[in-house]
Amino acid sequence: ALFTGEVSLAAEPDSAGVAQSPAAPRRPYPKSEHTLASPITDHFALRGTFFPASLSTDLQLDSPAGVPGTLVNAERDLGLKSRLNQGRMELIFRLRERHRLRVDYFGSDRDGDQVLARDIVFGGQTFMTNDLVQSKLQYSMLGFTYTYSVIRTARFELGAGLGVHLLEADARGTDVTREQHAESSGVGAFPTPALDGTWAISQRFAWTARAQYLGATVHRSSGSLGDYHTDLQYRWRPNFELGLGYEEIRAQLSFERNNSPAGFALSVKGPELYLRVSF
């Protein structure tokens, strides 16, 4: 016991004399900045849309001899459907922080079968009143739009740029009663200045809007195109959104084919319901 006590007493001065080193400061964990998930931060997005559209179409085709054709409303005069329930797709690529590329497509393919209520001259053929006429109208539009974000914050983005839309239209009419046939088709490419805006309202809601328009005349062809869209989206999951919007497309194309002037004007508008996948 005495020996142990002496050892303990001998150890006390050494223990007391050793300076206590201060505890090493703990390194704080790196702060992770919370990024608000929104269309402003998405690098890629794929949108599938249900589009119950309302359509109005005007057609005119002169004869090669210069006889003016009748201005025809396809829905009223030829019996084409004035409403069309269809799907649409849109792709958005963010190239670096402020550059975006949008690719979208719209197409319609409608048939009509109706007894005429008036005489119609189309492409040099005269379709008489009470004749049974079968008609077919196809229209497609593929668009590529590039925008640069002039303003970009965590909650707001405004971009300006240029789009190119490729338009194709094909109209055919067959007079079953008199066994007459006429058709016309045309293709056009239109550049359109574009504005594109996004507002991240909250963590789950965002509002977007865009507008594109241009009218031009080149040689014997002229046309105009307007594409307007707005929507409100709800971010259900970080990579999945649901949205409700409104779309309006106005296209007009006048051209000459085989010395036969032709005109085509289309108006498409209606609400949209869509599912969007992004990351």
VEXPAKOL-605968 format. One record per atom (N, C-alpha, C, CB): x, y, z; residue in one letter. Coordinates in steps of 0.02 Angstrom, whole numbers, plus 50000, padded with zeros to 5 digits. Atoms other than C-alpha are relative to their C-alpha. Glycine has a CB too. Layout:
// residues N
XYZA ...
This chain:
// residues 279
500424993950000A 500005000050000A 500435006250000A 499535000150061A 499564994250000L 501415011950045L 500355000949933L 500534999350056L 499674999650065F 502305007749883F 499545002949948F 500264993249978F 500484997550049T 500745010849782T 499865007350010T 499354996050003T 500124993049987G 500425027149869G 500575004449978G 499885001150072G 499434996150022E 502195033149834E 500005000849924E 500654996850025E 500034999650074V 501995028849651V 499475005049978V 499854993049969V 500534995450018S 500365038449646S 500205007250013S 499364998450038S 499794993149985L 501095053649733L 500545002349952L 500255000550072L 499464998250046A 502605053049619A 499725001749931A 500514994449995A 500294998850067A 501475052949467A 499615006549997A 499554994349980A 500424994050001E 500435068049520E 500355006149971E 499785001650070E 499694994050029P 501735081649484P 500074999649925P 500685001050030P 499955000750074D 502035074349310D 499345001449966D 500254993049982D 500664999050031S 500165073949273S 499785007250003S 499484995550033S 500224993049993A 499895091149341A 500435004649960A 500025002050073A 499554995550036G 501405098149252G 499914999949926G 500694998350016G 500105000450073V 500875092749079V 499455004849980V 499834992749978V 500514995250023A 499975106748992A 499474996449959A 500325005749958A 500555003250036Q 498285101248931Q 499925003549932Q 499355000450042Q 500084997250067S 498205103548744S 499275001249986S 500304995349946S 500714998650014P 496615111848688P 499734995149949P 499915007349974P 500325004750046A 495395100648599A 500015002949929A 499284998350021A 499984997850070A 495585101448411A 499315002249978A 500264994449954A 500664997650021P 494175111748338P 499714995349946P 500045007249972P 500335004350048R 492915101548243R 499905003749934R 499314997550027R 500104997050066R 492835104648058R 499265000049983R 500414996349945R 500724999950017P 491105110448008P 499894996449933P 499735007349995P 500185003350063Y 490245100347873Y 499885005349946Y 499374995450009Y 500124995050053P 490185109147704P 499265001549994P 500294997649933P 500704998050006K 488605118947686K 499754998449930K 499915007550015K 500295001850065S 487505111947549S 499475005249983S 499694992850001S 500484995050021E 486575125547455E 499404996649968E 500335005049951E 500625002950026H 484775121247421H 499815003549935H 499435000650052H 500194997350065T 484345123547237T 499274998749988T 500434996949944T 500715000650014L 482545126747194L 499904996549933L 499655006950000L 500135003750062A 482005113647067A 499445003449961A 499824992550015A 500484996450041S 481105122646926S 500224999449927S 499935007450022S 499785000050069P 481145124546737P 500645004149989P 499465002849956P 499394996050006I 482555137046767I 500634995750011I 499995005850049I 499425004249984T 483705123446836T 500014993449963T 500014998650074T 500035006350037D 483145108846726D 500505000149942D 499294998649973D 499535000650055H 484485102946605H 499684996549939H 500624996150022H 500355003550054F 483305092046502F 499274999050022F 500344993249983F 500715001049985A 481415090546491A 499664996949940A 499665006650020A 500425003250051L 480215079546394L 499275000950022L 500184992449990L 500694998649983R 478395084746389R 499534996549952R 499865007649999R 500535003250039G 476925074246330G 499345003550015G 499954992450016G 500584995649991T 475335084346302T 499384997249967T 500155006949972T 500655001250030F 473505080846273F 499715006749980F 499514996250050F 500194993550029F 472865094646159F 499324999549965F 500555002449950F 500664999850032P 470975096046126P 499915006649963P 499444999050052P 499954993750037A 471155109045989A 499375001649961A 500604999749953A 500524997450044S 469905119745897S 500345002749937S 499575005650035S 499674998250062L 470355122045712L 499545003849953L 500264993749966L 500344996450054S 469865133945573S 500485000549942S 499755007150023S 499555000550058T 470575131645397T 499685003149939T 500194992749987T 500234997050062D 470395142045239D 500484997949944D 499975007850005D 499625002450058L 470955135845066L 499795003749938L 499914992549991L 500154997250065Q 471065143244893Q 500534997649950Q 499985007850002Q 499545002450052L 471825135944733L 499755002449932L 500074992250002L 500184997650066D 471785145144566D 500194994849947D 500355006749984D 499855004650055S 471835136044399S 500655002249965S 499424999749950S 499404998050037P 473425135644290P 499865005549949P 500294994049964P 500184994850049A 472475146844167A 499875006750033A 499394997949961A 500104993749965G 472285160144301G 499305001150024G 500195005549956G 500684999249974V 470465157044346V 500024999750076V 499534994449971V 499964999949926P 470285162144529P 499594994350030P 499755006750027P 500365005249964G 469805148244646G 499565002950054G 500484995150030G 500464997949947T 468445149244778T 500354999550067T 499354995849999T 499755000349932L 468965153644954L 499554995350040L 500035007150033L 500395005449968V 468425138145050V 500194999550074V 500134993249965V 499885001749930N 468235135345236N 499924992550007N 499515003950048N 500005007350001A 468695117145259A 499514997050049A 500694997550015A 500455002949950E 467655114445415E 499275001049980E 500135003250069E 500694998450017R 466065122945354R 499804997249932R 499885007450002R 500185001950068D 466105119045166D 500144992649984D 500365004349951D 499795006850019L 466975102045162L 499874994950055L 500724999949983L 500185004749948G 466435094345327G 500584997350041G 499644994449970G 499455002249958L 468145092645409L 499865001650074L 500665003349978L 500124999049930K 468145091245598K 500305006650023K 500304994250041K 499764993649973S 468295107845688S 500334999150068S 499435004950005S 499665001549937R 468935099545847R 500424993749991R 499494999150058R 499535005550009L 470405087645861L 500334998550067L 500535001749946L 499685002249939N 470955077946015N 500624995949982N 499514995850044N 499395003350020Q 472765073045997Q 500555001250051Q 500225002449931Q 499424999249957G 474455071446082G 500545004049965G 500264993250021G 499434996250025R 475975082546062R 500614998450043R 499855007750001R 499385001049962M 477795081246115M 500455006149994M 500364993749975M 499534994449999E 479105094046162E 500634997950038E 499695006350032E 499355001349968L 480955092546205L 500345006650014L 500454995449956L 499624994149982I 482005105546295I 500694997950024I 499635004350054I 499325001349981F 483895104946308F 500315006650025F 500424997049941F 499644994249976R 484865117146417R 500744999049986R 499885001250077R 499305000450020L 486575119846338L 500385005150040L 500085001149923L 499694995549952R 487615127146478R 499465003750039R 500495005049964R 500464997049951E 486805139246598E 499465004349968E 500395004150049E 500474995150028R 485955152146486R 499744998249930R 500325006649997R 500195001850068H 485715142946320H 499504994250002H 500624998149958H 500515005250003R 484165132746281R 499784998749928R 499395001950043R 500265002150065L 483525123046131L 499364996250011L 500524995649961L 500655003349995R 481695118246114R 499814997049932R 499465005150024R 500225003550060V 481045105545987V 499284997950012V 500454993949983V 500705001949991D 479165103645963D 499694998349932D 499605005750033D 500325002450061Y 477985095745836Y 499255000450008Y 500224992849982Y 500735000350003F 476175097945786F 499804997549932F 499695007050014F 500245002650064G 475235088345652G 499264998450004G 500404993949979G 500715001850003S 473445085545597S 499864996649933S 499545006250009S 500195003750059D 472675073545472D 499254998850003D 500394993149994D 500745000349996R 470815075745437R 499694998349933R 499735006750026R 500385001950059D 469555068645315D 499305003050005D 499964992449992D 500684997550002G 467875075745260G 499604996549945G 500005007549988G 500465003250048D 466365068745168D 499345003750005D 499914992250015D 500584995749993Q 464985081145130Q 499715002049932Q 500185006350039Q 500354997450059V 463685086645002V 500075007650000V 499244997849999V 499874992950003L 464105104144942L 499375004250002L 500405001749938L 500564995449997A 462955118544983A 500075005749950A 499935002850070A 499894994850050R 463705129844847R 500524997649950R 500235006650033R 499495001750050D 464795129144691D 500695001950026D 499855003549932D 499324998749977I 466655128044727I 500484998749942I 500194995550061I 499485000750051V 468065131044602V 500664998950036V 500035006349952V 499385001849966F 469665122544658F 500484997049950F 499864995050059F 499495002650047G 471195120644547G 499754999049929G 500274993650026G 500275000750068G 470215123144386G 499424995349994G 500554997749955G 500585004450000Q 468905110244434Q 499425003450036Q 500184993250034Q 500594997049970T 467135115744472T 499584994550032T 499585003849948T 500415004749963F 466235105944607F 499325003450011F 500334997850068F 500654996850002M 464375109244592M 499614998850064M 499604997349941M 500465000749943T 463035111744723T 499664993249999T 499485005750000T 500315006749990N 462325095144790N 500454994349978N 499354999649963N 499525005450014D 463865085544730D 500294997450066D 500575002549953D 499675003149942L 464615073344856L 500755000649992L 499794992550009L 499284998850004V 466415078444890V 500354996950060V 500155007649996V 499575002849948Q 467715068744987Q 500655004150001Q 500154992449987Q 499404995749994S 469165079145051S 500474997350053S 499795007350018S 499495002149953K 470785076345144K 500495005850008K 500374993549975K 499554994549985L 471895089245229L 500524997750051L 499615006250026L 499455001849955Q 473595085845307Q 500435006250012Q 500444994349970Q 499594994349981Y 474635098645400Y 500494997850054Y 499575006050024Y 499505001749949S 476255096945499S 500475005950010S 500404993649980S 499554994549983M 477425109045587M 500524997350049M 499625006150031M 499445002049958L 479145104845660L 500405006350016L 500444994549966L 499664993849980G 479985118745760G 500634998850040G 499535004250039G 499384999949962F 481745121745825F 500105007250023F 500614997449957F 499954993249974T 481945136845940T 500595000450050T 499345002150035T 499434998749955Y 483545143246022Y 499895006650036Y 500685000049961Y 500064993849962T 483485156046162T 500615000850046T 499355000150041T 499474998349953Y 484815164746267Y 499685003950057Y 500575004249965Y 500304996949942S 484345169746444S 500335006750015S 500054995350062S 499754993349987V 484595188446453V 499985001450075V 499605005349962V 500084999449927I 483975188146634I 499924992950028I 499395004650019I 500065006649969R 484225172846745R 500165000550074R 500484994949965R 499915000249928T 483975172146933T 499714993350025T 499655006150035T 500265006249972A 483425158347052A 499254999249986A 500134999750075A 500735000450008R 481585162647022R 499745002849935R 499685003550057R 500264997050062F 481485171746856F 500514999349944F 499835007550011F 499565000750059E 482165168946681E 499645002949940E 500194992649988E 500284997250061L 481885178746521L 500514998949944L 499845007650009L 499565001550056G 482615172646357G 499745002849935G 500104992549994G 500164997650067A 482655179346180A 500424996049951A 500135007749992A 499635004050049G 483155170146023G 499654999649933G 500124993150027G 500255000950068L 482675163445853L 499784992849991L 500545001949948L 500255006650015G 481635148845795G 499934998949925G 499334998950035G 500125001950070V 481435139645630V 499454994750000V 500664997349965V 500565004850005H 479795130845588H 499954997549928H 499335003350022H 500095003250065L 479605118645445L 499264998249993L 500454993649992L 500715001050010L 477815118745378L 499884995949936L 499635006749995L 500205003850059E 477005106445258E 499254999150001E 500354993049999E 500735000550006A 475205106445196A 499824996449935A 499675006950003A 500225003750058D 474295094945076D 499234999750002D 500314992849997D 500735000050004A 472465097045021A 499774996349937A 499735007349999A 500275003950055R 471465085144910R 499245000050002R 500274992750002R 500735000350005G 469675085344849G 499784995849941G 499715007049995G 500265004450052T 468705072344750T 499245000849996T 500194992650013T 500714999650012D 466985075544675D 499764993149979D 499825005449946D 500225006850014V 466215058244686V 499454999949948V 499764996650064V 500564999850047T 464675063444587T 500245000849929T 499525005850018T 499774998750068R 465625070044435R 500694997049985R 500035007449990R 499355003350009E 467235060044460E 500545005049980E 499944994449947E 499484994950010Q 468345075444469Q 500465000150061Q 499695007049988Q 499515000149946H 469925077344572H 500455006149995H 500414993449999H 499534994449997A 471015091944626A 500394999650064A 499635006949994A 499585000149940E 472455093544747E 500555005249995E 500294993050012E 499454995349997S 473835105244803S 500394998750064S 499745007349996S 499585000949941S 475295104444924S 500555005249999S 500304992850002S 499474995149995G 476645116044985G 500424999050062G 499725007049999G 499535000549944V 478155116845100V 500325006850011V 500544994549987V 499684993649984G 478885131945188G 500404999750064G 499495005550004G 499594999549940A 480225136145316A 500015007350022A 500734997349988A 500064993249976F 480005151545425F 500425001050063F 499275001750015F 499664998049938P 481215159545548P 499545004550041P 500675003649985P 500444996049958T 480315167245696T 500395002550061T 499394995950022T 499724997549938P 481015178845832P 499604997250059P 500005007750002P 500335003449944A 480615171246003A 500155003550065A 500224992850004A 499934997949930L 480335177046182L 499744994450044L 499615006750013L 500175005749957D 480275164446324D 500125002150072D 500434993749982D 499944997949930G 479935168146509G 499784994650048G 499595006250012G 500175004849948T 479865157646668T 500015003550068T 500494994050000T 500034997549932W 479345162246845W 499904994250047W 499435005350007W 500065005249949A 479685149846986A 499635003050060A 500704997150021A 500424996749949I 478255154947100I 500174997550070I 499264998949986I 499845003149936S 478675142747240S 500394993649987S 499364998650042S 499625006250007Q 479525126147272Q 499664995249952Q 500104996750067Q 500365004850041R 478165116947176R 499655003049939R 499494996550042R 500374997050054F 477325129447061F 500455004549958F 499415004150026F 499634995750046A 478035138046906A 499555001949942A 500654996549974A 500394997450057W 477295148546767W 500475001549943W 499595006350020W 499584998750059T 478005149146590T 499565003049945T 500344993549976T 500354997050057A 477535159046434A 500515001149945A 499655006650020A 499564998750057R 478255160946260R 499585002649941R 500394993649979R 500334997250060A 477845169846096A 500505000249943A 499715007050014A 499604999750061Q 478505168445918Q 499565002449943Q 500324993149984Q 500384997750058Y 477955177645761Y 500475003049948Y 499475005350022Y 499674996650056L 478575182745589L 499584999249938L 500714997149989L 500305000350066G 477825186945420G 500525001849948G 499395004749995G 499484998850050A 478895186445262A 499754998149931A 500644996050017A 500155001650069T 478825186045072T 500664998849964T 499605005849965T 499405001850037V 480145177244966V 499794997749931V 500414994450038V 500185001550070H 479995177044775H 499244999949993H 500314993249978H 500725000450010R 478235170744739R 499644996750058R 499854996349937R 500305003149941S 477915163544911S 499995005050058S 500384993650020S 500054995849940S 477345172445068S 499674996050055S 499615006549985S 500305003549944G 476835167045239G 500115003650065G 500284993050004G 499924997449932S 476685170945422S 499864994450049S 499535006150013S 500085005149948L 476775160845580L 500025003250068L 500544994549994L 500024997849931G 476285164645758G 499884994050045G 499465005450011G 500055005649953D 476525152445902D 500025002950070D 500574994749990D 500064997049934Y 475935157546076Y 499804994650051Y 499475005850000Y 500125005249951H 475945147146234H 500105002750071H 500464993949988H 499914998549930T 475725148946422T 499754994050041T 499635006550021T 500215005649958D 475565136146563D 500215001050072D 500284993449973D 499855000249929L 475585133446750L 500144992750017L 499425003050044L 499815006949985Q 476485117946813Q 500094999050075Q 500644998249964Q 499935002149930Y 476495108646979Y 500534994550002Y 499324997650030Y 499465004949995R 478095099247026R 499814994850052R 500695003550018R 500245005449956W 477375083347098W 500584996450034W 499574995049960W 499395002949975R 479095075447119R 500585004149971R 500064992449980R 499454996050027P 480835082847089P 500094999449925P 500634998150033P 499905001150071N 480835075346914N 499354999149960N 500434994049990N 500645000850034F 478975074746872F 499565006050014F 499654993450023F 500444994249992E 477785089146840E 499354998749962E 500345006449974E 500654999850033L 475955090846796L 499845007249983L 499444996850045L 500134993150019G 475345106046702G 499365000849960G 500575002549960G 500594998050038L 473875115046625L 500185006449964L 499375000950047L 499804994150039G 474125127546485G 499525001549944G 500694999049973G 500404998050058Y 473445135846329Y 500485001449942Y 499565006450016Y 499584999450059E 474155135446152E 499595002949942E 500304993149980E 500324997450060E 473755145345995E 500525000449944E 499695007050013E 499565000050058I 474545142945823I 499615003149942I 500254992849981I 500304996950060R 474155154045672R 500524999649944R 499785007450014R 499545000850056A 474955149445506A 499645001949935A 500264992749996A 500274998150065Q 474695156745333Q 500554999049948Q 499755007450000Q 499515001650052L 475555150945173L 499695001149932L 500264992750007L 500214998950069S 475365157244994S 500594998349955S 499765007449988S 499455002250043F 476375149344855F 499734998649930F 500344993750029F 500185001750069E 476375144944670E 500334993549981E 500205005849952E 499755006550021R 476555127344607R 499704998249933R 499854994650053R 500235001650068N 476455122444424N 499575005649972N 499604993449999N 500354994050024N 475905140244384N 499305000850029N 499964999949925N 500664999549968S 474415138244502S 500085003150069S 499674993050004S 499974997049934P 474335150644646P 499544996550049P 499825007549996P 500405003449948A 473715143044808A 500085003750065A 500204992650007A 499984996949934G 473315149444981G 499754995350053G 499595006450000G 500165004449945F 473185140945149F 500075003950065F 500464993650000F 499974996749935A 472775147945320A 499694995550053A 499625006949998A 500225004649947L 472595138245483L 500045003550067L 500444993650000L 500014997649931S 472115143145659S 499864994150046S 499475005650009S 500075005449952V 472345130645801V 500075002950070V 500544994349987V 499964997549932K 471995134645982K 499604995550048K 499745007250004K 500355004049950G 471455126346142G 500414998950062G 499814993449970G 499645001449938P 471925120846318P 500464993949993P 499504998850058P 499535005650000E 473315108446358E 500044997150070E 500705002249975E 499875003649938L 473535095346493L 500624995649988L 499384995850024L 499385003550017Y 475285088146506Y 500364997150061Y 500475004749964Y 499545002949952L 476525077446601L 500715001449976L 499884992350008L 499334997950018R 478325083346605R 500514996150042R 500085007650011R 499455003649967V 479885073246648V 500635004149990V 500084992749974V 499414995750007S 481475082946685S 500544997950050S 499815007450012S 499455000849952F 483165082446770F 500525005349987F 500324992849996F 
